C-alpha cells in the first residue's frame, strides 16, 4: 500500500515537471537567474561601473601625492589602497552577478561620482589639484555617495512587505558582507583623518612639520 502511494506521488511529480515545458529546445530559457535579481539588475550594473571608476579615480589621486613636488607617501599609500579595494570589488561584483545569471557590461558611468562632488557635495574639486586636506574631503564625499547608493539598492531588494516590492536576501547579504561593512569603516576612518589634520593645520607655527608627521602616520597604519 505504501509502495503504491509513493509511486503515485512520484508519477504526479513527474507530470508537474513535464508541464513546465522542460523539453523545450530553447536552451536560452534556462539561466541561473532566480528570486528577484532582475529587480536590481540595472542598479548592480551601474554600481559595478561606479566601483571601476572609483579604482581609476583613486589611482589618479594616489599619483597626485607621488609627484616630486608633494612627495607624501602616506597619502599615496592610503589612496592606492582604496583604489585596489575598488578594483577588487569590481571583480567580485562581476563574478557575483555572473553567478546569479546576469551579464555585466563595463562601459563606464555617464555622470560619475567626481561630477556629483563638483555639483556641491564637497565643493569644486580636481583630483590632480588636491592638497592633503581637500583630498581627504574628496575621498570622504566619494565614499558617502557610493554608500548611499549601496544602501539604496539594499533597501530596494530587502523590503517585501510593500505591495509589489521585490525581495532577494542573497543580494542583501552580499551587499552587507562585501560592500556596506567596509564602507562604514572607511567613512569613519576618513572622518577621523579630516578632523586630526584640520587640527594640525590650525597650528601655523608647526603646520609643515605636523603634516609631515601625519603623512608618516598614514604610512605606518595603511
C-alpha positions in Angstrom: 0.0 0.0 0.0 2.8 2.4 1.0 4.7 1.5 -2.2 1.7 2.3 -4.4 1.2 5.6 -2.6 4.9 6.6 -3.2 4.7 5.5 -6.8 1.6 7.6 -7.3 3.3 10.7 -5.8 6.4 10.3 -8.0 4.2 10.0 -11.1 2.3 13.0 -10.2 5.5 14.9 -9.6 6.9 13.9 -12.9 3.7 15.1 -14.6 4.1 18.5 -13.0 7.7 18.8 -14.1 6.8 18.0 -17.7 4.0 20.5 -17.6 6.7 23.3 -17.1 8.0 22.6 -20.6 11.4 21.3 -19.7 11.5 19.6 -23.0 11.9 22.9 -24.8 14.7 23.1 -27.3 15.3 26.8 -26.5 18.3 26.5 -24.1 18.3 30.3 -23.5 15.3 30.0 -21.2 17.5 28.0 -18.7 19.6 30.5 -16.7 21.0 30.9 -13.2 18.6 33.8 -12.5 16.1 33.3 -9.7 14.3 35.2 -7.0 14.3 39.0 -7.6 17.8 39.5 -9.1 16.3 41.2 -12.2 14.7 43.9 -9.9 18.2 45.3 -9.3 20.0 44.2 -12.4 20.5 47.8 -13.7 21.4 49.1 -10.2 24.1 46.5 -9.7 25.5 47.2 -13.2 25.7 50.9 -12.5 27.2 50.3 -9.1 29.8 48.0 -10.6 30.8 50.6 -13.1 31.0 53.2 -10.3 33.4 50.9 -8.5 35.5 50.6 -11.6 35.6 54.4 -12.0 36.5 54.7 -8.3 39.5 52.5 -8.8 40.8 54.8 -11.5 39.9 58.0 -9.7 41.7 57.0 -6.5 44.7 55.7 -8.5 44.9 59.2 -10.0 44.6 60.7 -6.5 47.4 58.5 -5.4 49.6 59.7 -8.3 48.9 63.3 -7.2 50.8 62.6 -3.9 53.5 60.6 -5.5 54.8 63.6 -7.5 58.1 65.2 -6.6 56.5 68.5 -5.5 54.3 66.8 -2.9 56.0 63.5 -2.1 53.5 62.3 0.5 54.0 58.5 0.6 51.4 58.1 3.4 48.6 59.8 1.4 49.8 57.9 -1.7 49.5 54.6 0.1 46.1 55.5 1.5 44.6 56.3 -1.9 46.3 53.4 -3.7 44.8 51.1 -1.0 41.3 52.5 -1.6 41.9 52.1 -5.4 42.9 48.5 -5.0 39.9 47.7 -2.9 37.6 49.3 -5.5 39.2 47.2 -8.2 38.7 44.0 -6.1 35.1 45.0 -5.5 34.6 45.5 -9.3 35.9 42.0 -10.0 33.8 40.5 -7.1 30.6 42.2 -8.3 31.1 40.9 -11.8 31.6 37.4 -10.5 28.6 37.6 -8.2 26.3 38.9 -11.0 27.5 36.2 -13.4 26.8 33.6 -10.7 23.2 34.9 -10.5 22.8 34.7 -14.3 23.3 38.3 -15.2 25.5 39.7 -18.0 27.7 42.7 -16.9 28.8 45.4 -19.3 31.7 47.6 -18.1 31.0 50.7 -20.1 31.6 53.4 -17.5 29.2 55.8 -15.9 27.9 58.8 -17.8 27.7 61.0 -14.7 30.5 59.8 -12.4 30.9 60.4 -8.7 33.5 63.2 -9.3 30.9 65.1 -11.2 28.5 64.8 -8.3 31.2 66.0 -6.0 31.6 69.0 -8.2 27.9 69.7 -8.1 28.2 70.7 -4.5 28.8 67.6 -2.3 32.2 68.9 -1.2 32.8 71.9 -3.4 34.5 72.3 -6.7 37.5 69.9 -6.9 40.0 68.3 -9.2 41.7 65.1 -8.4 45.0 66.4 -9.8 44.8 69.7 -7.9 44.1 68.4 -4.4 46.1 69.2 -1.3 46.3 67.0 1.8 43.1 68.2 3.5 41.0 68.7 0.4 41.9 65.2 -0.9 40.6 63.7 2.3 37.3 65.6 1.9 37.1 64.4 -1.7 37.7 60.8 -0.5 35.0 61.1 2.2 32.5 62.6 -0.1 33.2 59.9 -2.7 32.7 57.1 -0.1 29.5 58.6 1.1 27.9 58.8 -2.3 28.7 55.2 -3.0 27.5 54.2 0.5 24.2 56.0 -0.2 23.9 54.0 -3.5 24.6 50.6 -1.9 22.1 51.4 0.9 19.5 52.4 -1.8 20.0 49.1 -3.6 19.8 47.1 -0.3 16.5 48.8 0.6 15.1 48.2 -2.9 15.7 44.5 -2.7 15.1 43.9 1.1 11.5 45.1 1.6 9.0 42.5 0.6 6.2 43.8 2.8 5.2 46.6 0.5 2.8 45.6 -2.3 4.6 44.7 -5.4 8.1 45.1 -3.8 10.8 42.6 -4.6 12.8 40.6 -2.1 16.2 38.9 -2.7 18.0 38.0 0.6 21.0 36.7 -1.3 21.7 40.2 -2.8 21.1 41.9 0.5 23.5 39.5 2.3 26.2 40.1 -0.4 25.9 43.9 0.0 26.1 43.6 3.8 29.1 41.4 3.9 31.2 42.6 0.9 30.3 46.3 0.5 28.4 48.1 3.3 30.5 47.0 6.2 33.7 48.2 4.5 32.1 51.5 3.5 31.0 52.2 7.1 34.6 51.6 8.4 36.2 53.7 5.7 33.8 56.6 6.2 34.6 56.6 10.0 38.3 56.4 9.3 38.4 59.2 6.8 36.3 61.4 9.1 38.8 60.9 11.8 41.7 61.8 9.5 40.0 65.0 8.4 39.5 66.2 12.0 43.0 65.3 13.0 44.6 67.0 10.0 42.4 70.1 10.4 43.7 70.5 14.0 47.3 70.2 12.8 46.9 72.8 10.1 45.4 75.3 12.5 48.8 75.4 14.4 50.5 77.7 11.9 53.9 77.5 13.6 54.2 73.8 13.4 51.9 73.2 10.3 54.5 71.9 7.9 56.1 69.5 10.5 52.7 68.4 11.6 51.6 67.5 8.0 54.9 65.6 7.5 54.3 63.6 10.7 50.7 62.9 9.8 51.9 61.6 6.5 54.3 59.3 8.3 51.5 58.1 10.5 49.5 57.2 7.4 52.4 55.3 6.0 52.5 53.2 9.2 48.8 52.4 9.6 47.6 52.0 6.0 
